[in-house]
């Protein structure tokens, strides 16, 4: 069942459960997104691979389930996270298979597109046996999953996320020039490195991309933290000697959080010739009763371009294709003003505000009791604060106001600070400054809540510029 405030512009299954994005892939001019999916209900079990496709990153078509657990096979209890690669002209899914005996240890399985000439890739055929049965011996690995395949130095390699019995996390490296034959090539990075001492008991969904100029970026999802977080590390990827032959080592120089919000995890990247795209999973921050009533749970974020700034810090920007979601002329377009609104907002909208000379408060919705959903921009402090008092977050058996979300913007102090926010039903994606800070939050407005834009300067020296658009799918406004 679709409700007026349900997200309409994000990739999500019409019903059932969705979590990690898997294998973003472009084939014959069409983008493909796969994701963890339970078609039977909005709970995390019986995991398949859902599948959607698009020619423009804006309009997505849902395709039949791509991967289904094989009774009695290595993936009998779930087809978990992985990637999709072009293997000599045949799209091939490389994924984690989980059987009924697993205790965090997966097998690495393959499935090939049955008809590579089909740009929709509707039919997939799993190989009967995994290419890797489990972790290498001697490392005391207690978590092993989420293969990611990439190329470096003219060869094909794979990363696998791992956790060890002593509490150390790591990324394991495999040589897989032949996708059917994998050789363990050592530990690419572990949590003993000074730049990688993150909380959590394992690193999930490792993703690696070439940012150019000799810079590589490793993205890690930190399992078993509270809350679950995603981090990036930028640095140098160079040849090394592995236990049984050539390997690679990654020397990180900088690190930081990929998304400062509380509702983004397990991102996946697609490296194209001129750019790298990233999608994350946004889970539900509401109770199971509400999830059951809706009939669906989980979605993928809007596509983001990721690269690095000259200093090695991650740079995030919306995919330019998203401008096609703007439904006509701006609802609001004002420059150098001190007060605006309230202006009623549709359930899907984009807001861009630049504060100058002092702090500016942006209201996005009100609850009728004087409480508002706000963004406060403070150029001098170099900080954006997202406040959601009155819209508590829920987890099973709990309900609490998690307090304001503080988003530091490193280039603060210049006298100006810009924010862009994309709101689609319950999803709020916030980009602050020049792309150094992003935050994803889920906020569920109630029937009596009113989305409306109101902006005001908080001091006599402050002013702002603001633009706002309604968002809709092209041709459906």
PyMOL commands that set and color helices and strands:
alter all, ss='L'
color gray80, all
select helices_A, chain A and resi 194-196+288-294+320-325
alter helices_A, ss='H'
color red, helices_A
select strands_A, chain A and resi 16-27+30-38+48-54+61-62+78-87+90-98+107-113+124-126+141-152+155-164+169-178+181-190+202-212+215-223+229-242+245-257+265-271+276-282+296-297+299-300+304-308+314-318+332-337+339-344+348-356+360-366+372-378+383-387+393-395+398-400+405-408+416-424+427-432+437-442+450-457+463-470
alter strands_A, ss='S'
color yellow, strands_A
deselect
rebuild
show_as cartoon
